[in-house]
Amino acid sequence: MDKTKSFVIPREAVKQAYEQVKANKGSAGVDGQSIEGFEENLYKLWNRMSSGSYFPPPVRAVEIPKKSGGKRMLGIPSVSDRIAQMVVKIYLEPMVEPHFCQDSYGYRPGKSAIDAIAITRQRCWKYDWVLEYDIKALFDAIDHELLMRAVTRHTDCKWIILYIRRWLASPFQTRDGKIMVRKAGTPQGGVISPVLANLFLHYAFDKWMARNNPQNPWARYADDGIIHCKTKEEAEKLLNKLDQRFRECGLELHPDKTKIIYCKDNKRTGNNQEITFDFLGYTFRPRSAQTREGERFLNFLPAVSRKASKAMHQTIRGWKLHRKTDKELADIAKVVNPVIRGWVNYYGRFYRSAMYPILRKLNQSLIRWVAKKYKRVNGRQKQAQNWLAKIAQCEPSLFSHWQMGIIPMIR
């Protein structure tokens, strides 16, 4: 060990962290430093971390709109701080991952939101009631001392503990330069924050459920969760217990996003029951399904939510394709295809037909583009649609949604 260094941190770890942060991209922090050209500063960062003299700068505070309305405060660390956090994540994550529960799906290697949707879908067929909960402002509310107790339970590495404490104490800096002291939370937007949030909830919720309510399966994605119950009475009692548990841990259930839902597909116990809930961009509710013999029946199934559909519609409108008459159809395809593939890969995994109206909306935007670009259709929608339909028949692989059979029809 270098006697001038307080901690043994391999230089290779800092280089690896830099490469991961570079791949993730992201905007600059309070110092305005971008990831481009930062490599020449890696030795200095390693030297400071190894000597214990690294102190994180304030976190740049950015307000972003929430889908449900209002705004969320996002904390954007500087590039150097993101790299430093990644170094700690590289070491801390393998220490805590083996202890995490199977049904914790958020921000974990090898797990995804689709996994959480899939298991929730199966369990809704077995349990009649669902307790949907949401933790209010989780990343702003995490108790620092409780979190550090969880951290030190899994590692005694002094430099990991030191830098996590410093990050938790690092203040926000607003656009006008105002410094905001934080006494709780871990900034949403920080590299290390998802691991720390999962670690906190591992003890606040996951282990508590296993110990006190083993009969109720659950799925959690960060601060959103679903718990399955046999009866409404069981769900109501569990809600009260869960509310008390979170308050003990300094957390609060979101009053508007926490509710009890009846999810039996073939009957209802009264007209006043909630029979639908949203989870990770999907809406679960009774939907028409078909047996192998062709018989129709009601089944409790997930499909793309109204909020997600609205966001996709806004994205399509935001492209303003009808104004891009200087582009060719292949140019437009290159722009929209990666986005469409992402939508289909996520929202098309269950009850894909619910996505078709969105994809038809894209066809309508393409028809408007044809009508604007080509004089021979003279701005007429019918001729423009027929022209595009013939292109789709000849080149069905040009657009991702055409490959699914969602193509304009000849009128």
C-alpha positions as semicolon CSV with decimal commas, in nm:
position;residue;x (nm);y (nm);z (nm)
1;M;0,000;0,000;0,000
2;D;0,116;0,353;-0,079
3;K;0,191;0,504;0,266
4;T;0,073;0,844;0,144
5;K;-0,275;0,704;0,079
6;S;-0,539;0,651;0,345
7;F;-0,740;0,401;0,140
8;V;-0,665;0,126;-0,110
9;I;-0,873;0,213;-0,418
10;P;-0,740;0,062;-0,743
11;R;-0,688;0,310;-1,024
12;E;-0,848;0,054;-1,253
13;A;-1,173;0,091;-1,057
14;V;-1,181;0,465;-1,128
15;K;-1,115;0,400;-1,496
16;Q;-1,394;0,138;-1,506
17;A;-1,631;0,380;-1,333
18;Y;-1,545;0,652;-1,585
19;E;-1,626;0,421;-1,878
20;Q;-1,964;0,332;-1,727
21;V;-2,055;0,694;-1,658
22;K;-1,944;0,789;-2,009
23;A;-2,168;0,517;-2,157
24;N;-2,465;0,646;-1,953
25;K;-2,406;1,002;-2,077
26;G;-2,603;1,258;-1,874
27;S;-2,576;1,634;-1,831
28;A;-2,322;1,841;-1,640
29;G;-2,343;1,927;-1,271
30;V;-2,293;2,259;-1,093
31;D;-1,938;2,297;-1,227
32;G;-2,050;2,274;-1,591
33;Q;-1,794;1,999;-1,662
34;S;-1,907;1,748;-1,927
35;I;-1,792;1,389;-1,963
36;E;-1,604;1,472;-2,283
37;G;-1,239;1,528;-2,206
38;F;-1,272;1,430;-1,841
39;E;-1,038;1,132;-1,876
40;E;-0,734;1,350;-1,813
41;N;-0,874;1,429;-1,465
42;L;-0,909;1,065;-1,356
43;Y;-0,569;1,051;-1,181
44;K;-0,655;1,358;-0,975
45;L;-0,992;1,208;-0,877
46;W;-0,831;0,876;-0,781
47;N;-0,564;1,057;-0,580
48;R;-0,821;1,255;-0,384
49;M;-1,044;0,953;-0,318
50;S;-0,749;0,742;-0,207
51;S;-0,622;1,010;0,031
52;G;-0,967;1,076;0,180
53;S;-0,960;1,439;0,063
54;Y;-1,244;1,404;-0,188
55;F;-1,547;1,613;-0,096
56;P;-1,844;1,613;-0,334
57;P;-1,960;1,950;-0,469
58;P;-2,325;2,053;-0,429
59;V;-2,578;1,862;-0,637
60;R;-2,741;2,058;-0,920
61;A;-3,115;2,077;-0,845
62;V;-3,344;2,050;-1,147
63;E;-3,723;2,048;-1,133
64;I;-3,886;1,807;-1,377
65;P;-4,261;1,764;-1,437
66;K;-4,430;1,454;-1,296
67;K;-4,674;1,253;-1,508
68;S;-4,928;1,280;-1,229
69;G;-4,887;1,659;-1,212
70;G;-4,663;1,882;-1,009
71;K;-4,284;1,872;-1,014
72;R;-4,011;1,645;-0,883
73;M;-3,670;1,765;-0,771
74;L;-3,395;1,579;-0,955
75;G;-3,041;1,601;-0,820
76;I;-2,767;1,593;-1,084
77;P;-2,417;1,535;-0,942
78;S;-2,111;1,666;-1,123
79;V;-1,929;1,432;-1,363
80;S;-1,648;1,377;-1,112
81;D;-1,903;1,295;-0,844
82;R;-2,087;1,051;-1,070
83;I;-1,760;0,872;-1,134
84;A;-1,678;0,865;-0,762
85;Q;-2,026;0,730;-0,687
86;M;-1,983;0,466;-0,955
87;V;-1,658;0,353;-0,789
88;V;-1,848;0,297;-0,464
89;K;-2,135;0,127;-0,648
90;I;-1,893;-0,115;-0,814
91;Y;-1,785;-0,233;-0,468
92;L;-2,108;-0,194;-0,267
93;E;-2,358;-0,349;-0,506
94;P;-2,205;-0,701;-0,503
95;M;-2,203;-0,685;-0,122
96;V;-2,576;-0,616;-0,086
97;E;-2,726;-0,783;-0,396
98;P;-2,709;-1,142;-0,261
99;H;-2,917;-1,033;0,039
100;F;-3,194;-0,859;-0,155
101;C;-3,531;-1,034;-0,194
102;Q;-3,639;-1,197;-0,517
103;D;-3,945;-0,974;-0,556
104;S;-3,751;-0,648;-0,544
105;Y;-3,719;-0,556;-0,912
106;G;-3,614;-0,191;-0,936
107;Y;-3,265;-0,085;-1,045
108;R;-3,116;-0,430;-1,001
109;P;-2,892;-0,628;-1,236
110;G;-3,077;-0,908;-1,411
111;K;-3,422;-0,778;-1,312
112;S;-3,666;-0,549;-1,488
113;A;-4,005;-0,382;-1,466
114;I;-4,139;-0,640;-1,712
115;D;-4,047;-0,914;-1,462
116;A;-4,252;-0,732;-1,197
117;I;-4,548;-0,699;-1,436
118;A;-4,531;-1,068;-1,528
119;I;-4,534;-1,198;-1,170
120;T;-4,807;-0,953;-1,069
121;R;-5,019;-1,074;-1,362
122;Q;-4,988;-1,434;-1,244
123;R;-5,067;-1,354;-0,883
124;C;-5,375;-1,150;-0,969
125;W;-5,526;-1,475;-1,097
126;K;-5,464;-1,646;-0,761
127;Y;-5,554;-1,368;-0,517
128;D;-5,880;-1,173;-0,521
129;W;-5,749;-0,849;-0,371
130;V;-5,453;-0,618;-0,430
131;L;-5,307;-0,354;-0,203
132;E;-5,135;-0,100;-0,428
133;Y;-4,901;0,134;-0,242
134;D;-4,673;0,421;-0,331
135;I;-4,417;0,583;-0,101
136;K;-4,441;0,961;-0,104
137;A;-4,114;1,130;-0,210
138;L;-3,899;0,827;-0,118
139;F;-3,569;0,970;-0,243
140;D;-3,627;1,288;-0,041
141;A;-3,737;1,116;0,280
142;I;-3,484;0,837;0,352
143;D;-3,355;0,870;0,708
144;H;-2,976;0,905;0,694
145;E;-2,894;0,732;1,021
146;L;-3,122;0,436;0,950
147;L;-2,965;0,409;0,606
148;M;-2,611;0,417;0,746
149;R;-2,705;0,143;0,991
150;A;-2,805;-0,068;0,692
151;V;-2,484;0,020;0,505
152;T;-2,255;-0,071;0,797
153;R;-2,442;-0,397;0,838
154;H;-2,305;-0,506;0,501
155;T;-1,961;-0,346;0,491
156;D;-1,693;-0,218;0,725
157;C;-1,496;-0,063;0,438
158;K;-1,402;0,280;0,573
159;W;-1,384;0,467;0,245
160;I;-1,722;0,337;0,126
161;I;-1,883;0,447;0,453
162;L;-1,701;0,783;0,449
163;Y;-1,807;0,880;0,098
164;I;-2,168;0,765;0,137
165;R;-2,194;0,988;0,446
166;R;-2,051;1,281;0,250
167;W;-2,293;1,227;-0,039
168;L;-2,589;1,216;0,196
169;A;-2,480;1,548;0,346
170;S;-2,410;1,714;0,010
171;P;-2,653;2,009;-0,042
172;F;-2,861;2,102;-0,345
173;Q;-2,773;2,408;-0,549
174;T;-3,055;2,573;-0,743
175;R;-3,026;2,748;-1,078
176;D;-2,987;3,087;-0,910
177;G;-2,702;2,958;-0,692
178;K;-2,903;2,915;-0,372
179;I;-2,774;2,636;-0,144
180;M;-3,036;2,401;0,005
181;V;-2,923;2,192;0,301
182;R;-3,058;1,836;0,303
183;K;-3,127;1,651;0,627
184;A;-3,283;1,342;0,468
185;G;-3,293;1,160;0,137
186;T;-3,049;1,056;-0,130
187;P;-3,075;1,260;-0,454
188;Q;-3,281;1,101;-0,728
189;G;-3,040;1,119;-1,018
190;G;-2,733;1,009;-0,823
191;V;-2,550;0,696;-0,937
192;I;-2,541;0,544;-0,589
193;S;-2,896;0,647;-0,492
194;P;-3,087;0,348;-0,639
195;V;-2,865;0,100;-0,452
196;L;-2,905;0,295;-0,128
197;A;-3,283;0,324;-0,172
198;N;-3,311;-0,050;-0,232
199;L;-3,097;-0,119;0,072
200;F;-3,315;0,106;0,288
201;L;-3,639;-0,053;0,168
202;H;-3,491;-0,401;0,203
203;Y;-3,513;-0,351;0,577
204;A;-3,804;-0,105;0,592
205;F;-4,035;-0,320;0,377
206;D;-3,898;-0,640;0,220
207;K;-3,766;-0,809;0,534
208;W;-4,055;-0,675;0,738
209;M;-4,304;-0,836;0,498
210;A;-4,119;-1,169;0,505
211;R;-4,116;-1,164;0,885
212;N;-4,468;-1,039;0,956
213;N;-4,678;-1,118;0,647
214;P;-4,530;-1,424;0,473
215;Q;-4,875;-1,524;0,342
216;N;-4,896;-1,212;0,124
217;P;-4,679;-1,217;-0,192
218;W;-4,561;-0,881;-0,321
219;A;-4,364;-0,713;-0,598
220;R;-4,174;-0,389;-0,545
221;Y;-4,009;-0,159;-0,798
222;A;-3,830;0,112;-0,597
223;D;-4,109;0,310;-0,427
224;D;-4,401;0,144;-0,612
225;G;-4,537;-0,185;-0,486
226;I;-4,816;-0,441;-0,510
227;I;-4,924;-0,676;-0,230
228;H;-5,172;-0,960;-0,288
229;C;-5,438;-1,055;-0,033
230;K;-5,710;-1,319;-0,007
231;T;-5,981;-1,090;0,131
232;K;-6,064;-0,721;0,152
233;E;-6,047;-0,736;0,531
234;E;-5,694;-0,876;0,511
235;A;-5,593;-0,596;0,273
236;E;-5,739;-0,327;0,501
237;K;-5,558;-0,462;0,807
238;L;-5,233;-0,488;0,612
239;L;-5,269;-0,129;0,490
240;N;-5,293;-0,005;0,848
241;K;-4,989;-0,209;0,952
242;L;-4,792;-0,092;0,648
243;D;-4,876;0,272;0,716
244;Q;-4,750;0,234;1,074
245;R;-4,434;0,055;0,961
246;F;-4,340;0,323;0,710
247;R;-4,401;0,599;0,964
248;E;-4,162;0,421;1,201
249;C;-3,901;0,438;0,923
250;G;-3,966;0,805;0,845
251;L;-4,165;0,733;0,528
252;E;-4,522;0,815;0,427
253;L;-4,769;0,639;0,201
254;H;-4,897;0,853;-0,085
255;P;-5,270;0,903;-0,004
256;D;-5,383;0,927;-0,368
257;K;-5,175;0,640;-0,503
258;T;-5,239;0,386;-0,229
259;K;-5,560;0,186;-0,262
260;I;-5,726;-0,155;-0,239
261;I;-5,843;-0,321;-0,563
262;Y;-6,071;-0,616;-0,634
263;C;-5,912;-0,821;-0,911
264;K;-6,131;-1,127;-0,952
265;D;-6,208;-1,153;-1,321
266;N;-6,548;-1,326;-1,333
267;K;-6,753;-1,155;-1,062
268;R;-6,765;-0,848;-0,837
269;T;-6,861;-0,801;-0,474
270;G;-7,059;-0,481;-0,511
271;N;-7,055;-0,191;-0,753
272;N;-6,839;0,037;-0,540
273;Q;-6,522;-0,168;-0,561
274;E;-6,204;-0,047;-0,732
275;I;-6,134;-0,292;-1,015
276;T;-5,834;-0,131;-1,183
277;F;-5,483;-0,022;-1,089
278;D;-5,173;0,111;-1,265
279;F;-4,830;-0,040;-1,211
280;L;-4,513;0,051;-1,401
281;G;-4,691;0,196;-1,704
282;Y;-4,947;-0,085;-1,729
283;T;-5,314;-0,079;-1,631
284;F;-5,449;-0,399;-1,475
285;R;-5,825;-0,454;-1,514
286;P;-6,079;-0,711;-1,640
287;R;-6,030;-0,758;-2,014
288;S;-6,175;-0,979;-2,282
289;A;-5,969;-1,292;-2,345
290;Q;-6,012;-1,606;-2,550
291;T;-5,963;-1,975;-2,473
292;R;-5,787;-2,212;-2,710
293;E;-6,131;-2,329;-2,815
294;G;-6,224;-1,974;-2,916
295;E;-6,456;-1,895;-2,625
296;R;-6,451;-1,540;-2,492
297;F;-6,422;-1,468;-2,119
298;L;-6,316;-1,192;-1,879
299;N;-5,964;-1,211;-1,740
300;F;-5,772;-0,970;-1,516
301;L;-5,489;-0,856;-1,743
302;P;-5,234;-0,576;-1,788
303;A;-5,211;-0,350;-2,092
304;V;-5,050;-0,016;-2,168
305;S;-5,190;0,250;-1,937
306;R;-5,376;0,562;-2,043
307;K;-5,096;0,780;-1,904
308;A;-4,835;0,592;-2,106
309;S;-5,053;0,610;-2,418
310;K;-5,096;0,984;-2,372
311;A;-4,719;1,030;-2,337
312;M;-4,660;0,834;-2,659
313;H;-4,919;1,043;-2,843
314;Q;-4,742;1,357;-2,724
315;T;-4,411;1,221;-2,848
316;I;-4,558;1,153;-3,193
317;R;-4,708;1,504;-3,208
318;G;-4,377;1,647;-3,092
319;W;-4,199;1,496;-3,392
320;K;-4,409;1,722;-3,622
321;L;-4,343;1,488;-3,911
322;H;-4,564;1,686;-4,150
323;R;-4,309;1,968;-4,134
324;K;-4,013;1,749;-4,231
325;T;-4,080;1,760;-4,603
326;D;-3,708;1,803;-4,669
327;K;-3,656;1,445;-4,546
328;E;-3,711;1,115;-4,722
329;L;-3,927;0,838;-4,575
330;A;-3,617;0,633;-4,490
331;D;-3,476;0,930;-4,294
332;I;-3,792;0,952;-4,086
333;A;-3,783;0,578;-4,025
334;K;-3,432;0,606;-3,882
335;V;-3,551;0,867;-3,634
336;V;-3,873;0,702;-3,514
337;N;-3,787;0,330;-3,532
338;P;-3,567;0,316;-3,217
339;V;-3,845;0,485;-3,018
340;I;-4,118;0,261;-3,161
341;R;-3,912;-0,051;-3,091
342;G;-3,868;0,061;-2,732
343;W;-4,241;0,114;-2,692
344;V;-4,327;-0,222;-2,846
345;N;-4,062;-0,411;-2,650
346;Y;-4,199;-0,273;-2,323
347;Y;-4,570;-0,198;-2,365
348;G;-4,627;-0,472;-2,621
349;R;-4,526;-0,757;-2,393
350;F;-4,881;-0,799;-2,260
351;Y;-5,211;-0,740;-2,443
352;R;-5,029;-0,586;-2,738
353;S;-5,348;-0,491;-2,922
354;A;-5,397;-0,204;-2,673
355;M;-5,101;-0,036;-2,844
356;Y;-5,250;-0,047;-3,194
357;P;-5,434;0,289;-3,172
358;I;-5,103;0,459;-3,088
359;L;-4,928;0,298;-3,384
360;R;-5,215;0,392;-3,614
361;K;-5,172;0,749;-3,489
362;L;-4,816;0,733;-3,622
363;N;-4,948;0,618;-3,959
364;Q;-5,178;0,919;-3,966
365;S;-4,879;1,146;-3,905
366;L;-4,694;0,977;-4,192
367;I;-4,996;1,026;-4,419
368;R;-4,994;1,399;-4,336
369;W;-4,623;1,404;-4,425
370;V;-4,695;1,245;-4,765
371;A;-4,975;1,493;-4,833
372;K;-4,742;1,784;-4,758
373;K;-4,438;1,654;-4,943
374;Y;-4,572;1,523;-5,272
375;K;-4,759;1,752;-5,507
376;R;-4,906;1,467;-5,707
377;V;-5,137;1,373;-5,419
378;N;-5,240;1,741;-5,412
379;G;-5,281;1,747;-5,036
380;R;-5,561;1,490;-5,046
381;Q;-5,566;1,243;-4,757
382;K;-5,709;0,951;-4,957
383;Q;-5,440;0,965;-5,225
384;A;-5,171;1,016;-4,959
385;Q;-5,293;0,714;-4,762
386;N;-5,304;0,496;-5,074
387;W;-4,951;0,603;-5,168
388;L;-4,821;0,516;-4,822
389;A;-5,013;0,187;-4,818
390;K;-4,842;0,077;-5,139
391;I;-4,501;0,163;-4,992
392;A;-4,588;-0,040;-4,682
393;Q;-4,686;-0,339;-4,896
394;C;-4,360;-0,321;-5,092
395;E;-4,134;-0,243;-4,793
396;P;-4,306;-0,374;-4,478
397;S;-3,978;-0,371;-4,285
398;L;-3,925;0,004;-4,331
399;F;-4,105;0,095;-4,006
400;S;-4,104;-0,119;-3,692
401;H;-4,481;-0,108;-3,651
402;W;-4,534;-0,206;-4,015
403;Q;-4,353;-0,529;-3,937
404;M;-4,631;-0,599;-3,684
405;G;-4,893;-0,558;-3,955
406;I;-5,002;-0,208;-3,849
407;I;-4,991;-0,059;-4,196
408;P;-5,205;0,198;-4,379
409;M;-5,486;0,041;-4,579
410;I;-5,577;0,127;-4,939
411;R;-5,904;0,319;-4,946
